[in-house]
Amino acid sequence: MWIIIEQGERIRLIDKFQPNIYVAGATEELERLVGKLYRSQDIVTWKFTKKYAKPTGQQKTKVLTLTLRDYRKATRLTHKILRI
């Protein structure tokens, strides 16, 4: 994004945003998923974390957190995960 300040100077702002995708499921299934995705160029990092996986959940459960390199790849990667 470019911003022009009052003095007329132009300043370029760059956001290094990297979105996360959270995947819930049985631990064995999540580990298998990691095995299939760990070489993906779209994923910067992955880790297991505790999150509220269901809207009505009373406690946090183990989920897989995938940090993406590019937000534009999120839809394609999500469809790939659902197919797996």
Helices and strands as residue ranges (DSSP letters): E 2-4, E 10-12, E 20-24, H 27-37, E 43-51, E 61-68, G 71-73, H 74-83
